[in-house]
Amino acid sequence: MRVNFKAIEGYGEGNRTSQAMVANKVELIQMLFDGLIESLVTARGHIEHGSIEDKNKSLTRAGRIVIGLQGALDLEKGGDLASNLYELYSYVTRRLIHVNARNDLVALQEVQTLMGEIRQAWKDVPNLLPAAKNLAANLGGNSLH
C-alpha cells in the first residue's frame, strides 16, 4: 500500500488526476476503517453467541486491517502523528489478541471506541483538504455549453 501512496505523491499536486487519486486514497482508508468496525461488531456477536471459530475469524480480519493501516504509515514524513498512530495500532493489535484469548467484551468495546474515533476523523478529512474541495467544485461546477 505504501508504494502506491508514494507513487501518487510523485505524480504532481496540481494535477486533477492526482487530486482524485489522493481522494481515492482517503476513501480507501475510510473503507478499511469501515471493514475494521464491521469486524469488531461481528466479533462481539460471535462472542455473545459462543461462536468461537467465527469470533476468531472476525478478530483475525480486524487485526489484519490494523496491521495494514499501521504498515501504510509514513513514519519519516508523518512526524508525531504517524508515530502516535503507529503506537496506537500496536496497542490495538495487543488488545485484539487479548480479546480473542479471553472473550473480553470490555476490551473489545475499548478497541471499537478508539477505532471509531479515528474512523470519524478520516470521514472528516475530505472537508479539511482544500484540494478535495476544489476538485469537488470543479467536477460539480463544470457545465458543457
Secondary structure in CASP SS format (residue, H / E / C, confidence):
PFRMAT SS
TARGET T0000
AUTHOR 0000-0000-0000
METHOD secondary structure of the structure
MODEL  1
M C 1.00
R H 1.00
V H 1.00
N H 1.00
F H 1.00
K H 1.00
A H 1.00
I H 1.00
E H 1.00
G H 1.00
Y H 1.00
G C 1.00
E C 1.00
G C 1.00
N C 1.00
R H 1.00
T H 1.00
S H 1.00
Q H 1.00
A H 1.00
M H 1.00
V H 1.00
A H 1.00
N H 1.00
K H 1.00
V H 1.00
E H 1.00
L H 1.00
I H 1.00
Q H 1.00
M H 1.00
L H 1.00
F H 1.00
D H 1.00
G H 1.00
L H 1.00
I H 1.00
E H 1.00
S H 1.00
L H 1.00
V H 1.00
T H 1.00
A H 1.00
R H 1.00
G H 1.00
H H 1.00
I H 1.00
E H 1.00
H C 1.00
G C 1.00
S C 1.00
I H 1.00
E H 1.00
D H 1.00
K H 1.00
N H 1.00
K H 1.00
S H 1.00
L H 1.00
T H 1.00
R H 1.00
A H 1.00
G H 1.00
R H 1.00
I H 1.00
V H 1.00
I H 1.00
G H 1.00
L H 1.00
Q H 1.00
G H 1.00
A C 1.00
L C 1.00
D C 1.00
L C 1.00
E C 1.00
K C 1.00
G C 1.00
G H 1.00
D H 1.00
L H 1.00
A H 1.00
S H 1.00
N H 1.00
L H 1.00
Y H 1.00
E H 1.00
L H 1.00
Y H 1.00
S H 1.00
Y H 1.00
V H 1.00
T H 1.00
R H 1.00
R H 1.00
L H 1.00
I H 1.00
H H 1.00
V H 1.00
N H 1.00
A H 1.00
R H 1.00
N C 1.00
D C 1.00
L H 1.00
V H 1.00
A H 1.00
L H 1.00
Q H 1.00
E H 1.00
V H 1.00
Q H 1.00
T H 1.00
L H 1.00
M H 1.00
G H 1.00
E H 1.00
I H 1.00
R H 1.00
Q H 1.00
A H 1.00
W H 1.00
K H 1.00
D H 1.00
V H 1.00
P H 1.00
N H 1.00
L H 1.00
L C 1.00
P H 1.00
A H 1.00
A H 1.00
K H 1.00
N H 1.00
L H 1.00
A H 1.00
A H 1.00
N H 1.00
L H 1.00
G H 1.00
G H 1.00
N C 1.00
S C 1.00
L C 1.00
H C 1.00
END
